[in-house]
Amino acid sequence: MTTSFWKEQLERCPAMRPCLRRAAQHAVAGATLPATLTLGDIPQDKAVRQALDAIFGGCREENGRLKVRLGDAMRKPDLWMPLADLLGVKPAQPKPVHSPDEQFALALRRLKVLHPDDSVFIDTLRRSDQLLRFFKTCTTASADLASLFDALISLRTAPAGITLSEFGAKWFNDSKALRSGPLRQQFEHLLRLQVGDDDSDSTTLLNSYGITENPYTTHVVVFAPFAYCESNNEWLDWPYRLWQRGEAAILSWRTVRNITALHIEKPFSMLITSENAAPFHRLVESRRPALYTEGYPNAAVKNLLRHFAATGLSCLHWGDTDLDGYRIADQVASQILSRMYTPPIADPDVRDHLQRLSEEQRQRTEKFLQANPCFSYFAELRQSLTCGWLEQEQTMDLFA
């Protein structure tokens, strides 16, 4: 099947060119032709059918398509190269290979198309050396970043207490995908970039987003006279009985998740939330209704606060007056009507306890304020930058 052979066949029946292109395309790709080659739709021109029958020793019709059987000798691609030259069929040009920097830029442009409301945040990703290294070392970085970003966006409407296993199963079809490894690292990196948090440990960071890493080690410590109803309509009053004995109750995430309603057994005016343990212990000793957030409130804390809010209670948050302290107060306020206890700086006893922010704290706070001009405690944080901040423990004797 030389060039002259194919030239003679094509001159005799030019109309069969489209049918022969399929064989030529297989040949230029360097692939062995299939044992059954589909030539295309059944030709209406009888002359074309006769010419093809003569070349291939007969064709057959199947579901409106014309097919031929090829023996082993006829399946070699080199045999068909003269035909490919005459038909002008060239090897497909390989797609250009983008550098990691170019792939990163393309991925960010796609994110902007998919999430136009987050363009400002996406622009901050461009300056991330960690993400660029991810694109240099991971062949699936573009797809992974798109999935990670979708997971990040979903947190805005996800119920508090969603686990990393649920996240991994939903966005990567693998419950272990976000428990450790590079995807976990990049996910945490995106969370930090979004909130401007470079320092918090992993657990604190996840808690701040309502993500539960381990639902069996997540709990809330509370000292208040209440009973709760579970999903089976059974009322349990053991937190109230502990209250009567002057002891705090520890409710697991599983317990809190099954609560359908709260009942205040002994009315009180306000629940106090405490960022740190020692002040919470002081509140328990003085028999004041209180809840320990243990730093950033985890899913169990947030869920229980919403149940207290449903009873009509409001909250006074007591914590540090640095960036983390105000961010914790803001998260408490997102679950229950709340205000923060801020000792008056004009008080000499208060001024004596003020601490200047370290240079690292100052830079972190200024960066956060610049990125979050609508933050609820913007003015208070500005005051901490100017005058200094208070540790919660330093205000224990001032707290009335």
Helices and strands as residue ranges (DSSP letters): H 3-12, G 14-16, H 17-28, E 36-41, H 46-56, E 60-62, E 65-69, G 73-75, G 77-80, H 81-87, H 100-114, G 116-118, H 119-125, H 129-137, H 141-154, E 162-163, H 164-172, H 181-195, H 202-208, E 211-212, E 219-223, E 226-230, E 235-236, H 238-244, E 249-252, H 253-257, E 259-264, E 270-274, H 277-285, E 290-292, H 299-310, E 314-318, H 323-333, E 338-340, H 348-351, H 359-371, H 378-387, G 392-395
